[in-house]
Amino acid sequence: MSRLRIVHRTGFRYEQPATASYNEARMLPHSREGQFVLQAGLEISPTAAQHSYADYWDTRVSTFEVLVPHQMLSVTATSVVDVRPVPPSGLRLDWDEVAARIPLSLSLAECVAQTPATAPDADMLDLALRIEAEGGSLDETALEICRTVGEAMEYRSGVTGVNSTARDAWAARSGVCQDIAHVALGVLRAAGIPARYVSGYLHPDLSASIGQPVVGESHAWVEWYSGEWRGYDPTNLTEIGESHVYVGHGREYADVAPLRGVYAGPSASELFVSVELTRLE
């Protein structure tokens, strides 16, 4: 088990003061199997009242509005979380059993349908068919898809943008974790496997000294369904474990974007983001 403190700062700087802004933040983890949240809070500047609720995907959402002129909006999420690996339960369904469940479950049906961000190109479809034709179990096929996508793509920032699609990233064979997750989702769904996008945090070095802050990142990985949801990090080619902190899931990035909203004021704005993680024990 590891105990992690996460400090995620993000927000916008405006060219000229914004007169008002209305925002949603999905930056705070919640307790679930494999993680227990000891502390989680959001600090907003300028000061604003918050309202919290669980959205359709059961992600914790904080909504707030700033109704005074402001040239910068700053949101800081601070969390302390105990994380432990979750061993598989042993419940595994075969292809036919999962296919039979999809029409009976709205969440599974939504997670097997492509979105504009995950829709595959012809090459991604060929990849799904080729790996599926190898005849492995659903879990073996899903894992091979994730590994193949992760091995084929290079992690590079600046190649894609927040609105880039899986097709864009796969054509470039590069992108950030959001893009690699979208590509993996597109191929998994093309193979008929229900899969969802997971947003969270990644501690990059669990060998760091206790109490030593390290630069981390807001991270993304995938989960697929084979009787239970199983996660894998295709960007780092690793199982989900003590370095991953779950925040929420959805069909794609847009369902769990850390901060989004609208504002009245200048057209030009600049996003800033930093994530700091510290092992506490």
Short mmCIF file of the C-alpha atoms (twelve columns), coordinates in Angstrom:
data_MODEL
# 
_entry.id   MODEL 
# 
loop_
_atom_site.group_PDB 
_atom_site.id 
_atom_site.type_symbol 
_atom_site.label_atom_id 
_atom_site.label_alt_id 
_atom_site.label_comp_id 
_atom_site.label_asym_id 
_atom_site.label_seq_id 
_atom_site.Cartn_x 
_atom_site.Cartn_y 
_atom_site.Cartn_z 
_atom_site.pdbx_PDB_model_num 
ATOM 1   C CA . MET A 1   0.000   0.000   0.000   1 
ATOM 2   C CA . SER A 2   1.126   3.575   -0.617  1 
ATOM 3   C CA . ARG A 3   -0.216  6.812   0.829   1 
ATOM 4   C CA . LEU A 4   -0.023  9.692   -1.620  1 
ATOM 5   C CA . ARG A 5   -0.682  13.413  -1.357  1 
ATOM 6   C CA . ILE A 6   -1.707  14.979  -4.653  1 
ATOM 7   C CA . VAL A 7   -1.725  18.717  -5.279  1 
ATOM 8   C CA . HIS A 8   -3.229  19.549  -8.674  1 
ATOM 9   C CA . ARG A 9   -3.201  23.231  -9.654  1 
ATOM 10  C CA . THR A 10  -4.901  24.422  -12.801 1 
ATOM 11  C CA . GLY A 11  -6.767  27.407  -14.157 1 
ATOM 12  C CA . PHE A 12  -6.772  30.179  -16.716 1 
ATOM 13  C CA . ARG A 13  -5.024  33.503  -17.205 1 
ATOM 14  C CA . TYR A 14  -6.988  36.029  -19.235 1 
ATOM 15  C CA . GLU A 15  -5.588  38.709  -21.505 1 
ATOM 16  C CA . GLN A 16  -8.096  41.129  -19.996 1 
ATOM 17  C CA . PRO A 17  -10.230 40.595  -16.881 1 
ATOM 18  C CA . ALA A 18  -13.116 38.169  -17.277 1 
ATOM 19  C CA . THR A 19  -16.328 39.565  -15.841 1 
ATOM 20  C CA . ALA A 20  -17.771 36.150  -14.861 1 
ATOM 21  C CA . SER A 21  -17.065 32.443  -15.215 1 
ATOM 22  C CA . TYR A 22  -19.034 29.247  -14.638 1 
ATOM 23  C CA . ASN A 23  -17.037 26.079  -14.095 1 
ATOM 24  C CA . GLU A 24  -16.986 22.332  -13.372 1 
ATOM 25  C CA . ALA A 25  -14.005 20.569  -11.800 1 
ATOM 26  C CA . ARG A 26  -13.414 16.807  -11.820 1 
ATOM 27  C CA . MET A 27  -10.170 16.730  -9.868  1 
ATOM 28  C CA . LEU A 28  -10.979 14.995  -6.578  1 
ATOM 29  C CA . PRO A 29  -10.729 11.211  -6.129  1 
ATOM 30  C CA . HIS A 30  -13.290 9.245   -4.152  1 
ATOM 31  C CA . SER A 31  -13.040 6.005   -2.220  1 
ATOM 32  C CA . ARG A 32  -13.506 2.772   -4.146  1 
ATOM 33  C CA . GLU A 33  -12.043 -0.699  -4.164  1 
ATOM 34  C CA . GLY A 34  -8.279  -0.289  -4.090  1 
ATOM 35  C CA . GLN A 35  -8.195  3.261   -2.784  1 
ATOM 36  C CA . PHE A 36  -9.393  5.097   0.314   1 
ATOM 37  C CA . VAL A 37  -9.578  8.893   0.358   1 
ATOM 38  C CA . LEU A 38  -8.420  10.407  3.648   1 
ATOM 39  C CA . GLN A 39  -8.662  14.036  2.539   1 
ATOM 40  C CA . ALA A 40  -9.945  15.831  -0.543  1 
ATOM 41  C CA . GLY A 41  -10.654 19.510  -0.974  1 
ATOM 42  C CA . LEU A 42  -10.785 22.226  -3.597  1 
ATOM 43  C CA . GLU A 43  -9.460  25.771  -3.179  1 
ATOM 44  C CA . ILE A 44  -10.632 28.386  -5.650  1 
ATOM 45  C CA . SER A 45  -9.281  31.875  -6.311  1 
ATOM 46  C CA . PRO A 46  -11.084 34.241  -6.534  1 
ATOM 47  C CA . THR A 47  -13.082 32.715  -3.688  1 
ATOM 48  C CA . ALA A 48  -16.297 31.070  -4.840  1 
ATOM 49  C CA . ALA A 49  -19.015 28.943  -3.288  1 
ATOM 50  C CA . GLN A 50  -18.970 25.297  -4.361  1 
ATOM 51  C CA . HIS A 51  -21.637 22.700  -4.995  1 
ATOM 52  C CA . SER A 52  -20.699 19.025  -5.268  1 
ATOM 53  C CA . TYR A 53  -22.520 16.103  -6.818  1 
ATOM 54  C CA . ALA A 54  -21.843 12.738  -8.469  1 
ATOM 55  C CA . ASP A 55  -22.409 12.843  -12.224 1 
ATOM 56  C CA . TYR A 56  -23.890 10.188  -14.518 1 
ATOM 57  C CA . TRP A 57  -20.628 8.215   -14.411 1 
ATOM 58  C CA . ASP A 58  -20.382 8.591   -10.600 1 
ATOM 59  C CA . THR A 59  -17.470 11.013  -10.879 1 
ATOM 60  C CA . ARG A 60  -17.213 13.614  -8.112  1 
ATOM 61  C CA . VAL A 61  -17.953 17.054  -9.625  1 
ATOM 62  C CA . SER A 62  -17.462 20.468  -8.016  1 
ATOM 63  C CA . THR A 63  -19.339 23.330  -9.658  1 
ATOM 64  C CA . PHE A 64  -18.688 27.004  -8.924  1 
ATOM 65  C CA . GLU A 65  -19.160 30.431  -10.417 1 
ATOM 66  C CA . VAL A 66  -17.037 33.560  -10.124 1 
ATOM 67  C CA . LEU A 67  -19.099 36.717  -10.567 1 
ATOM 68  C CA . VAL A 68  -16.423 39.337  -9.949  1 
ATOM 69  C CA . PRO A 69  -13.901 40.597  -12.534 1 
ATOM 70  C CA . HIS A 70  -10.776 38.392  -12.484 1 
ATOM 71  C CA . GLN A 71  -7.690  38.180  -14.650 1 
ATOM 72  C CA . MET A 72  -6.813  34.704  -13.382 1 
ATOM 73  C CA . LEU A 73  -8.876  31.731  -12.223 1 
ATOM 74  C CA . SER A 74  -6.931  29.289  -10.058 1 
ATOM 75  C CA . VAL A 75  -8.199  25.913  -8.819  1 
ATOM 76  C CA . THR A 76  -6.127  23.765  -6.444  1 
ATOM 77  C CA . ALA A 77  -7.237  20.238  -5.583  1 
ATOM 78  C CA . THR A 78  -5.450  18.655  -2.614  1 
ATOM 79  C CA . SER A 79  -6.008  14.986  -1.807  1 
ATOM 80  C CA . VAL A 80  -4.497  12.334  0.447   1 
ATOM 81  C CA . VAL A 81  -5.225  8.790   -0.713  1 
ATOM 82  C CA . ASP A 82  -4.268  5.280   0.369   1 
ATOM 83  C CA . VAL A 83  -3.773  3.075   -2.689  1 
ATOM 84  C CA . ARG A 84  -3.301  -0.684  -2.877  1 
ATOM 85  C CA . PRO A 85  -3.319  -3.130  -5.785  1 
ATOM 86  C CA . VAL A 86  -6.587  -4.983  -6.327  1 
ATOM 87  C CA . PRO A 87  -6.082  -8.645  -7.261  1 
ATOM 88  C CA . PRO A 88  -8.447  -10.003 -9.919  1 
ATOM 89  C CA . SER A 89  -11.471 -11.747 -8.453  1 
ATOM 90  C CA . GLY A 90  -11.194 -14.647 -10.859 1 
ATOM 91  C CA . LEU A 91  -14.588 -13.902 -12.437 1 
ATOM 92  C CA . ARG A 92  -14.018 -14.010 -16.178 1 
ATOM 93  C CA . LEU A 93  -16.692 -14.180 -18.864 1 
ATOM 94  C CA . ASP A 94  -16.077 -15.469 -22.353 1 
ATOM 95  C CA . TRP A 95  -16.837 -13.585 -25.561 1 
ATOM 96  C CA . ASP A 96  -20.388 -14.923 -25.913 1 
ATOM 97  C CA . GLU A 97  -21.267 -14.184 -22.277 1 
ATOM 98  C CA . VAL A 98  -20.083 -10.568 -22.550 1 
ATOM 99  C CA . ALA A 99  -21.885 -10.117 -25.881 1 
ATOM 100 C CA . ALA A 100 -25.090 -11.374 -24.259 1 
ATOM 101 C CA . ARG A 101 -24.793 -8.867  -21.417 1 
ATOM 102 C CA . ILE A 102 -24.242 -5.779  -23.587 1 
ATOM 103 C CA . PRO A 103 -27.897 -5.376  -24.755 1 
ATOM 104 C CA . LEU A 104 -29.057 -5.727  -21.138 1 
ATOM 105 C CA . SER A 105 -26.799 -2.999  -19.709 1 
ATOM 106 C CA . LEU A 106 -26.881 0.657   -20.726 1 
ATOM 107 C CA . SER A 107 -23.397 1.275   -19.312 1 
ATOM 108 C CA . LEU A 108 -21.910 -1.617  -21.303 1 
ATOM 109 C CA . ALA A 109 -23.733 -0.545  -24.463 1 
ATOM 110 C CA . GLU A 110 -22.372 2.976   -24.095 1 
ATOM 111 C CA . CYS A 111 -18.854 1.639   -23.543 1 
ATOM 112 C CA . VAL A 112 -18.828 -0.496  -26.672 1 
ATOM 113 C CA . ALA A 113 -20.081 2.342   -28.909 1 
ATOM 114 C CA . GLN A 114 -17.469 4.580   -30.534 1 
ATOM 115 C CA . THR A 115 -17.394 8.335   -29.925 1 
ATOM 116 C CA . PRO A 116 -15.945 11.031  -32.208 1 
ATOM 117 C CA . ALA A 117 -12.763 10.949  -30.088 1 
ATOM 118 C CA . THR A 118 -12.285 7.162   -30.316 1 
ATOM 119 C CA . ALA A 119 -13.655 6.320   -33.785 1 
ATOM 120 C CA . PRO A 120 -11.052 4.131   -35.515 1 
ATOM 121 C CA . ASP A 121 -9.553  4.528   -38.968 1 
ATOM 122 C CA . ALA A 122 -9.097  1.582   -41.334 1 
ATOM 123 C CA . ASP A 123 -5.689  0.702   -39.903 1 
ATOM 124 C CA . MET A 124 -7.046  0.600   -36.336 1 
ATOM 125 C CA . LEU A 125 -9.921  -1.626  -37.509 1 
ATOM 126 C CA . ASP A 126 -7.428  -3.969  -39.160 1 
ATOM 127 C CA . LEU A 127 -5.442  -4.106  -35.923 1 
ATOM 128 C CA . ALA A 128 -8.557  -5.056  -33.942 1 
ATOM 129 C CA . LEU A 129 -9.479  -7.801  -36.418 1 
ATOM 130 C CA . ARG A 130 -5.928  -9.170  -36.543 1 
ATOM 131 C CA . ILE A 131 -5.549  -9.453  -32.759 1 
ATOM 132 C CA . GLU A 132 -9.084  -10.820 -32.334 1 
ATOM 133 C CA . ALA A 133 -8.352  -13.460 -35.000 1 
ATOM 134 C CA . GLU A 134 -5.510  -14.835 -32.867 1 
ATOM 135 C CA . GLY A 135 -8.213  -16.610 -30.879 1 
ATOM 136 C CA . GLY A 136 -7.331  -15.507 -27.369 1 
ATOM 137 C CA . SER A 137 -9.772  -15.030 -24.526 1 
ATOM 138 C CA . LEU A 138 -11.419 -11.651 -24.137 1 
ATOM 139 C CA . ASP A 139 -8.891  -10.626 -21.461 1 
ATOM 140 C CA . GLU A 140 -5.938  -11.879 -23.516 1 
ATOM 141 C CA . THR A 141 -7.198  -9.997  -26.569 1 
ATOM 142 C CA . ALA A 142 -7.811  -6.772  -24.634 1 
ATOM 143 C CA . LEU A 143 -4.388  -6.907  -23.014 1 
ATOM 144 C CA . GLU A 144 -2.698  -7.569  -26.362 1 
ATOM 145 C CA . ILE A 145 -4.545  -4.615  -27.927 1 
ATOM 146 C CA . CYS A 146 -3.455  -2.265  -25.135 1 
ATOM 147 C CA . ARG A 147 0.154   -3.438  -25.289 1 
ATOM 148 C CA . THR A 148 0.295   -3.258  -29.073 1 
ATOM 149 C CA . VAL A 149 -1.085  0.286   -29.103 1 
ATOM 150 C CA . GLY A 150 1.226   1.396   -26.295 1 
ATOM 151 C CA . GLU A 151 4.305   -0.103  -27.949 1 
ATOM 152 C CA . ALA A 152 3.451   1.460   -31.317 1 
ATOM 153 C CA . MET A 153 2.984   5.007   -29.994 1 
ATOM 154 C CA . GLU A 154 5.528   7.483   -28.684 1 
ATOM 155 C CA . TYR A 155 4.623   9.735   -25.769 1 
ATOM 156 C CA . ARG A 156 5.148   13.271  -27.119 1 
ATOM 157 C CA . SER A 157 3.513   16.478  -25.969 1 
ATOM 158 C CA . GLY A 158 2.714   19.193  -28.479 1 
ATOM 159 C CA . VAL A 159 1.908   16.797  -31.309 1 
ATOM 160 C CA . THR A 160 -1.803  16.743  -30.524 1 
ATOM 161 C CA . GLY A 161 -4.282  19.060  -28.839 1 
ATOM 162 C CA . VAL A 162 -7.177  18.678  -26.444 1 
ATOM 163 C CA . ASN A 163 -9.568  18.185  -29.373 1 
ATOM 164 C CA . SER A 164 -7.421  15.686  -31.285 1 
ATOM 165 C CA . THR A 165 -8.959  12.298  -32.044 1 
ATOM 166 C CA . ALA A 166 -7.694  8.740   -31.952 1 
ATOM 167 C CA . ARG A 167 -7.339  8.873   -35.740 1 
ATOM 168 C CA . ASP A 168 -5.085  11.937  -35.478 1 
ATOM 169 C CA . ALA A 169 -2.872  10.364  -32.826 1 
ATOM 170 C CA . TRP A 170 -2.665  6.945   -34.505 1 
ATOM 171 C CA . ALA A 171 -1.681  8.515   -37.829 1 
ATOM 172 C CA . ALA A 172 1.169   10.312  -36.039 1 
ATOM 173 C CA . ARG A 173 1.908   7.261   -33.843 1 
ATOM 174 C CA . SER A 174 2.397   9.755   -31.015 1 
ATOM 175 C CA . GLY A 175 0.580   11.875  -28.479 1 
ATOM 176 C CA . VAL A 176 0.011   12.164  -24.741 1 
ATOM 177 C CA . CYS A 177 -1.725  9.703   -22.407 1 
ATOM 178 C CA . GLN A 178 -5.153  11.042  -23.407 1 
ATOM 179 C CA . ASP A 179 -4.445  10.207  -27.057 1 
ATOM 180 C CA . ILE A 180 -2.980  6.770   -26.353 1 
ATOM 181 C CA . ALA A 181 -6.017  5.916   -24.224 1 
ATOM 182 C CA . HIS A 182 -8.360  7.072   -27.000 1 
ATOM 183 C CA . VAL A 183 -6.563  4.879   -29.547 1 
ATOM 184 C CA . ALA A 184 -6.682  1.857   -27.225 1 
ATOM 185 C CA . LEU A 185 -10.403 2.459   -26.646 1 
ATOM 186 C CA . GLY A 186 -11.071 2.699   -30.368 1 
ATOM 187 C CA . VAL A 187 -9.370  -0.627  -31.061 1 
ATOM 188 C CA . LEU A 188 -10.915 -2.383  -28.043 1 
ATOM 189 C CA . ARG A 189 -14.408 -1.295  -29.045 1 
ATOM 190 C CA . ALA A 190 -13.767 -2.253  -32.669 1 
ATOM 191 C CA . ALA A 191 -13.078 -5.769  -31.345 1 
ATOM 192 C CA . GLY A 192 -16.449 -5.733  -29.531 1 
ATOM 193 C CA . ILE A 193 -14.979 -5.240  -26.051 1 
ATOM 194 C CA . PRO A 194 -16.738 -2.726  -23.739 1 
ATOM 195 C CA . ALA A 195 -14.069 -0.264  -22.612 1 
ATOM 196 C CA . ARG A 196 -13.974 3.075   -20.823 1 
ATOM 197 C CA . TYR A 197 -11.635 6.027   -20.357 1 
ATOM 198 C CA . VAL A 198 -10.241 6.540   -16.845 1 
ATOM 199 C CA . SER A 199 -8.944  9.859   -15.530 1 
ATOM 200 C CA . GLY A 200 -6.673  10.087  -12.522 1 
ATOM 201 C CA . TYR A 201 -3.133  10.702  -11.349 1 
ATOM 202 C CA . LEU A 202 0.147   8.865   -11.745 1 
ATOM 203 C CA . HIS A 203 3.066   8.980   -9.330  1 
ATOM 204 C CA . PRO A 204 6.077   8.617   -11.648 1 
ATOM 205 C CA . ASP A 205 8.535   7.212   -9.087  1 
ATOM 206 C CA . LEU A 206 7.376   5.263   -6.026  1 
ATOM 207 C CA . SER A 207 11.038  4.812   -5.049  1 
ATOM 208 C CA . ALA A 208 11.154  8.526   -4.181  1 
ATOM 209 C CA . SER A 209 11.825  9.257   -0.516  1 
ATOM 210 C CA . ILE A 210 8.875   9.626   1.812   1 
ATOM 211 C CA . GLY A 211 7.999   13.316  2.075   1 
ATOM 212 C CA . GLN A 212 9.780   14.201  -1.182  1 
ATOM 213 C CA . PRO A 213 7.469   16.018  -3.614  1 
ATOM 214 C CA . VAL A 214 7.876   14.995  -7.248  1 
ATOM 215 C CA . VAL A 215 6.423   16.406  -10.424 1 
ATOM 216 C CA . GLY A 216 3.613   14.153  -11.604 1 
ATOM 217 C CA . GLU A 217 0.787   14.467  -14.031 1 
ATOM 218 C CA . SER A 218 -2.909  14.170  -14.550 1 
ATOM 219 C CA . HIS A 219 -3.097  10.805  -16.240 1 
ATOM 220 C CA . ALA A 220 -5.380  8.598   -18.327 1 
ATOM 221 C CA . TRP A 221 -5.676  4.870   -18.822 1 
ATOM 222 C CA . VAL A 222 -8.353  2.362   -19.855 1 
ATOM 223 C CA . GLU A 223 -10.580 -0.294  -18.329 1 
ATOM 224 C CA . TRP A 224 -12.372 -3.112  -20.162 1 
ATOM 225 C CA . TYR A 225 -15.196 -5.370  -19.041 1 
ATOM 226 C CA . SER A 226 -14.890 -9.149  -18.822 1 
ATOM 227 C CA . GLY A 227 -17.245 -9.834  -15.924 1 
ATOM 228 C CA . GLU A 228 -15.600 -7.060  -13.910 1 
ATOM 229 C CA . TRP A 229 -13.726 -3.935  -14.976 1 
ATOM 230 C CA . ARG A 230 -10.005 -4.498  -15.436 1 
ATOM 231 C CA . GLY A 231 -7.581  -1.592  -15.887 1 
ATOM 232 C CA . TYR A 232 -4.372  -1.204  -17.869 1 
ATOM 233 C CA . ASP A 233 -2.094  1.771   -18.564 1 
ATOM 234 C CA . PRO A 234 -1.136  1.576   -22.275 1 
ATOM 235 C CA . THR A 235 1.042   4.689   -22.066 1 
ATOM 236 C CA . ASN A 236 3.365   3.046   -19.555 1 
ATOM 237 C CA . LEU A 237 2.652   -0.584  -20.530 1 
ATOM 238 C CA . THR A 238 1.769   -1.498  -16.965 1 
ATOM 239 C CA . GLU A 239 -1.022  -2.868  -14.832 1 
ATOM 240 C CA . ILE A 240 -2.841  -0.422  -12.553 1 
ATOM 241 C CA . GLY A 241 -1.263  -0.395  -9.102  1 
ATOM 242 C CA . GLU A 242 -0.037  1.713   -6.207  1 
ATOM 243 C CA . SER A 243 1.135   4.587   -8.423  1 
ATOM 244 C CA . HIS A 244 -2.310  5.171   -9.985  1 
ATOM 245 C CA . VAL A 245 -5.029  7.228   -8.275  1 
ATOM 246 C CA . TYR A 246 -8.500  6.985   -9.825  1 
ATOM 247 C CA . VAL A 247 -10.659 10.120  -10.197 1 
ATOM 248 C CA . GLY A 248 -13.390 9.116   -12.635 1 
ATOM 249 C CA . HIS A 249 -14.322 7.399   -15.874 1 
ATOM 250 C CA . GLY A 250 -16.418 7.958   -18.973 1 
ATOM 251 C CA . ARG A 251 -16.599 7.173   -22.673 1 
ATOM 252 C CA . GLU A 252 -13.731 9.564   -23.511 1 
ATOM 253 C CA . TYR A 253 -11.751 12.524  -22.175 1 
ATOM 254 C CA . ALA A 254 -14.645 14.979  -22.566 1 
ATOM 255 C CA . ASP A 255 -16.679 13.063  -19.968 1 
ATOM 256 C CA . VAL A 256 -14.030 13.549  -17.264 1 
ATOM 257 C CA . ALA A 257 -12.099 16.701  -18.211 1 
ATOM 258 C CA . PRO A 258 -10.431 18.044  -15.013 1 
ATOM 259 C CA . LEU A 259 -11.665 21.630  -15.500 1 
ATOM 260 C CA . ARG A 260 -14.061 23.128  -17.975 1 
ATOM 261 C CA . GLY A 261 -16.489 25.987  -18.140 1 
ATOM 262 C CA . VAL A 262 -17.516 29.185  -19.871 1 
ATOM 263 C CA . TYR A 263 -16.644 32.799  -19.157 1 
ATOM 264 C CA . ALA A 264 -17.627 36.297  -20.202 1 
ATOM 265 C CA . GLY A 265 -14.754 38.526  -21.188 1 
ATOM 266 C CA . PRO A 266 -11.694 38.518  -23.469 1 
ATOM 267 C CA . SER A 267 -11.365 35.915  -26.197 1 
ATOM 268 C CA . ALA A 268 -7.742  35.091  -25.340 1 
ATOM 269 C CA . SER A 269 -6.956  32.851  -22.364 1 
ATOM 270 C CA . GLU A 270 -4.049  30.646  -21.297 1 
ATOM 271 C CA . LEU A 271 -4.411  27.339  -19.456 1 
ATOM 272 C CA . PHE A 272 -1.877  26.420  -16.758 1 
ATOM 273 C CA . VAL A 273 -1.491  23.036  -15.057 1 
ATOM 274 C CA . SER A 274 0.836   21.489  -12.480 1 
ATOM 275 C CA . VAL A 275 0.631   18.268  -10.476 1 
ATOM 276 C CA . GLU A 276 2.776   17.445  -7.468  1 
ATOM 277 C CA . LEU A 277 2.697   14.051  -5.742  1 
ATOM 278 C CA . THR A 278 4.305   13.081  -2.440  1 
ATOM 279 C CA . ARG A 279 4.641   9.694   -0.789  1 
ATOM 280 C CA . LEU A 280 3.566   9.996   2.830   1 
ATOM 281 C CA . GLU A 281 4.276   6.395   3.814   1 
# 
